Amino acid sequence: MVAVPLFLVAILQLTASHEVTYKSLTFGKDASSYVLMSPDMSPLQEELTICAWIKRMSNHQKNAQYWLSYVASANYEEIIISDTALYYLFRDGTSYTHPSLTTGWHHICCTWSYSSRTKRVYYDGVQIGSKCTPSGRKLNIPGSLMLGQLHKGYGGGSIDSGYYFGGEIFQTNIYSTELSSSQIKEMYSQGRCSNYTQNFSDVTFLSWEEILQKDRHGNVTEKDLDECSTDNTHPTEEEETTEEEGTFEGEETTENPVNSTSWRFLRGEHFYNKEISTDMISRMTGRLDLLLEFYNHTVDDALIKHLEKHHTDKAPGNRTGEVEDRESEEMTDSLELFLTDNWEFLTDRMFYMKIVTEDLISGMTERLDLLAEFSGHLCDDSIINHLEKHHA
């Protein structure tokens, strides 16, 4: 057996610890889906930062559904954090500006230090709340740490069934230091697919890669984030590959070929098993028209947040009056989903981190025109398989 030099082992370990894993965890909409851990929290007794990308997928509690809770043997409410950035530390909430309840991915960070006696909460890179903590108060240990539920009993017991999370989590990292506002702002600005968190490897107490190795309970599923895939090529490269490799002998080619993966968006919650309707297509077309106003911009988290904030719950084309009232009366379940989640389709790898161009928009418009031919049908596997087979 050949001995491996110690310095090489160290380099390999360092490289492994810096590797970013683009997998998320989705939690069932119940009180039995969670990840339970019992780490030694001693390094966090005097300062900490908890950051994560959170996607709210359930609305059973309007104000708070808790995705993290830490229970110490002496005090069950040491740390709890909700998907609306409600941050409890030492059994006390943090005064904050409640963010608007939009679906899609949002970045939440919570910080505190014994020296500053201040806890702070950040939502999408912006500090939205802070509060002083009692003098001399440190984080109590030992304790149990849970993702996906609000538990009140040390060791994982007394789960509050009314406040289950039921959403998706990505890149939950806990640091043994109080990150600054500028660091957190940059972490958000870099986006959830960046490797910016590697800059804090020396103060990482618990990494997302470690959490993914922990035991899961109930309906907790691991999901690949396609929009963060390393083979997610630039739009121009993707079109060139499609034209070269997507044509088979004996088949006719079109000027702008559409590959089979371009129909994957129909399996998203916007379309899958929803009735295909004229309203569905026209609303989606309106959003594409609006997106084109951001020509040459990158479809990143900052742009998606802007669209969610300023162009949500509004029908496209500035339609008002009688037409808007009629549409409101005839709204289907799928349209209700669009109104509360207008822009989540941009997180699909077809759009995410791509440059907004006329080709990008026209390609999607062509797909919608084809989809409109099946108006009145359910957008199920048979429709999607047909489109992939005959319009690839």
Helices and strands as residue ranges (DSSP letters): H 6-18, E 23-27, E 34-37, G 42-44, E 47-55, E 66-72, E 75-82, E 87-89, E 92-93, E 105-113, E 118-123, E 126-132, E 143-147, E 151-153, E 157-159, G 161-163, E 168-175, H 181-190, G 196-203, E 204-206, H 208-211, E 216-217, E 220-224, G 226-228, H 235-245, G 260-267, H 278-291, G 292-294, H 301-310, G 316-318, H 321-329, H 333-340, G 344-347, H 358-372, H 381-390
